[in-house]
Amino acid sequence: MNAIERLGPRLLERLPAAVQKPSYDRAVLSPGMAHLGVGAFHRCHQAEYTDDLLSRRFDRWGIVGINIRPPALAETLGRQDGLYTRLIRENDDVEARVIGSIVKVVDSQDSAAPALEVLVSADIELVTMTVTEKGYCHVPSTGALDLDHPDIVHDLANPEAPRSVPGILTRALEQRRATHGPKLTLLSCDNIPTNGVILENVVRSFAERRGNGLADWIAANAAFPSAMVDRIAPAVTQDDLDSVKRRFGYRDAAVAVGEPFRQWVIEKKFAGRMPRWDLAGATFVDDVTPFEHLKMRVLNGAQTTLATLGVLAGLEHTSDAIADPLLSVFVRRMLVEQTLPTLMPVAGMNPSAYVEQSLGRLKNTAIRHRNHQIATDGSQKIVQRLLNPIRDRLNLGAASIGLLSVPVAGWMAYLILASARFGKRWPVSDPYAGKVAAIADETGHDARALASAILAIDTIFDPGLAADETFRRAVTSALGELLSGDPMAAVRHSLEQDEVARLKRSKQSAL
């Protein structure tokens, strides 16, 4: 029996007709940009947009993919010359396409040197990144560089051998300055509000501590546009890899899976040439903020809510959680009644229709997005997804924040139940998991004391919000019920209380 061939350049011309392939000549494609953090999302989003662009207007925009954290790329994308299969799944439908925009991959987990060699090259005009929220080494509540972060402490002491994203980017810019390299655009594609501002903050703050005028040089020679990105791309499973073999007859170790929907909104603030991603469906705007708020507070807010509450309800995937009648009603009412009033207007978009579109996307049963995966690094996400809309409602004198407070308590309960005192119910991955576990181990089952101690973490909870009695009461009440034998009581009671308050307001307005 013949061995099943692995995806690579020699296989491109012999791909099954059902698999779309690059329409341009990859042999003459050369690097023009680098990307930090080559995971499933990048392969389903920026690399696909770039592949579309190259098909429409061929230019020197090949991508050099760099990972400074696991996984290694050499044995997957590297062995396939950067090629991989992108599967789009919607319920029973599957669409396959080989993406060719990645021309080289670099593993830089053991040393920053390989990454720096790429980033310093004069050929690289643009650096994009998907390094997750915690990769910016910032304080979530303020966006400032976290000077106590172990990697930042290390990098300030060892600037020529950095290991953090801010340290590596600052060192690359310092070397470009020394070699008179061209101006550089650094484009964050992570789910952080004003991600370009935060990236610029952490890089320039790091550079200020390096001194020698580096921060001023960066201000004049680098641009940090913000961007809003959207596509659901869950972690790839062995079944995803096997499905390519079964359906199309070849092996691919770098498969990426996503939903049909995609969106990319980019601030028009580039230091040099700008890829014409708008030809591939992206949107260039002067201000990304309204798009960020809409996506982060609605779609991402729904995801975080369904993930933690879904885990507490014993549900495995987001599609399972949104299919649950109670959680489905809860998340829709939370978004419509308490999140939407905090949003800025977005030209050409109906907020209510966007809610329904977002919830419809989460029902896609072919996207097996595990609730535990979405709950990863929740401490880095709840500020923009939940706490900011809560704060906005309180500032506006809004009558209720009860529904939005439940998933905040859900994040707390998710980490508390992972502590030793609560039986280590499940493994968690969150920069604050150890701190919350220590609080839980010391405090025990006293919901008021638990909530008070966690709300005192001022790198997550703005002290003004944490001191608000309405917020404290709502979170404490929900946390107590979420830690009980009937965690969904918190969801039911919040809906009942909100309904009573809504009827009371309706009667008062009728007088």
Secondary structure, 3 states (H helix, E strand, C coil): CCCCCECCHHHHHHCCCCEECCCCCHHHCCEEEEEECCCHHHHHCHHHHHHHHHHHCCCCCEEEEEECCCCCCCCCCHHHCCCEEEEEEECCEEEEEEECCEEEEEECCCCCHHHHHHHHCCCCCEEEECCCHHHHCECCCCCCECCCCHHHHHHHHCCCCCCCHHHHHHHHHHHHHHCCCCCEEEEECCCCCCHHHHHHHHHHHHHHHHCCCHHHHHHHHEECCCEEEECCCCCCCHHHHHHHHHHHCCECCCCEEECCCCEEEEECCCCCCCCCHHHHCCEEECCCHHHHHHHHHHHHHHHHHHHHHHHHCCCCEHHHHHHCHHHHHHHHHHHHHHHHHHCCCCCCCCHHHHHHHHHHHHCCCCCCCEHHHHHCCHHHCHHHHHHHHHHHHHHCCCCCCHHHHHHHHHHHHHHHCCCCCCCCCCCCCCCCHHHHHHHHHHHCCCHHHHHHHHHCCCCCCCHHHHCCHHHHHHHHHHHHHHCCCCCCHHHHHHHHHHHHHHHHHHHHHHC
